[in-house]
């Protein structure tokens, strides 16, 4: 295509701005999901065990997925967590491990 250097720079700047906006929105959405997950953990998980163990365990996201699925199974309630709540819980638990990993660096 016949794009001038000036137009090319404008396009690149536009794309950079759009990417930054997407990243900001994703971070905000993730932060909201973590808050929802923390509330779900406090409301639902604390019935069976203390929450202090969450802060001692360092698991990957995949390990948290398996753990949450196991805990839902132990509850014997198919609707213990909605799919949205389950994902939020996993986001929260994964964020604990991520923040510990970042602190260790």
C-alpha positions in Angstrom: 0.0 0.0 0.0 1.0 3.6 -0.5 1.4 4.8 3.1 3.6 7.7 3.8 6.1 7.6 6.7 4.0 10.1 8.6 0.8 7.9 8.1 2.8 4.8 9.2 3.8 6.5 12.4 0.2 7.6 13.1 -1.0 4.0 12.6 1.7 2.6 14.9 0.9 5.2 17.6 -2.8 4.5 17.3 -2.2 0.7 17.6 0.1 1.3 20.7 -2.6 3.4 22.4 -5.3 0.8 21.6 -3.1 -2.0 23.1 -2.5 0.0 26.3 -6.2 0.6 26.6 -6.9 -3.2 26.2 -4.2 -4.0 28.8 -5.7 -1.5 31.3 -9.2 -2.9 30.8 -7.9 -6.5 31.2 -6.1 -5.5 34.4 -9.2 -3.8 35.8 -11.3 -6.9 35.0 -8.8 -9.2 36.5 -8.7 -7.1 39.7 -12.5 -7.3 40.0 -12.4 -11.0 39.4 -9.8 -11.4 42.2 -12.0 -9.4 44.6 -15.0 -11.6 43.7 -12.9 -14.7 44.2 -11.7 -13.6 47.6 -15.3 -13.0 48.7 -16.3 -16.4 47.4 -13.4 -18.1 49.3 -14.3 -16.3 52.5 -18.0 -17.1 52.2 -17.9 -20.7 50.9 -14.5 -22.3 51.7 -14.1 -21.2 55.3 -17.0 -23.5 56.3 -14.8 -26.5 55.9 -11.3 -25.3 56.8 -9.4 -22.2 57.9 -8.2 -19.8 55.2 -4.7 -19.6 56.7 -3.6 -22.6 54.7 -4.2 -20.6 51.5 -1.4 -18.2 52.4 1.0 -21.1 53.1 0.5 -23.0 49.8 2.2 -22.0 46.5 0.4 -23.6 43.6 0.3 -23.0 39.9 -2.9 -22.0 38.2 -3.4 -25.5 36.9 -2.9 -26.9 40.4 -5.5 -24.5 41.8 -7.9 -25.6 39.1 -7.6 -29.2 40.2 -7.9 -28.2 43.9 -11.0 -26.1 43.3 -12.6 -28.9 41.3 -11.8 -31.4 44.0 -13.2 -29.1 46.7 -16.4 -28.6 44.7 -16.7 -32.4 44.5 -16.2 -32.8 48.3 -19.1 -30.3 48.8 -21.5 -32.7 47.2 -23.3 -29.7 45.8 -23.3 -29.5 42.0 -24.1 -25.8 42.2 -21.6 -25.0 45.0 -19.9 -22.5 42.7 -21.2 -21.1 39.4 -18.8 -21.3 36.5 -18.1 -17.5 37.0 -17.6 -17.9 40.7 -15.3 -20.9 40.1 -13.1 -18.9 37.7 -13.0 -15.9 40.1 -11.9 -18.2 43.0 -9.2 -19.6 40.8 -8.1 -16.1 39.8 -7.9 -15.1 43.5 -6.0 -18.2 44.5 -3.6 -17.9 41.6 -3.0 -14.2 42.5 -1.8 -15.3 45.9 0.8 -17.6 44.4 1.8 -14.9 41.9 2.3 -12.3 44.5 4.5 -14.6 46.6 6.6 -15.5 43.6 7.1 -11.8 42.7 8.0 -11.1 46.3 10.7 -13.8 46.3 12.5 -12.3 43.3 
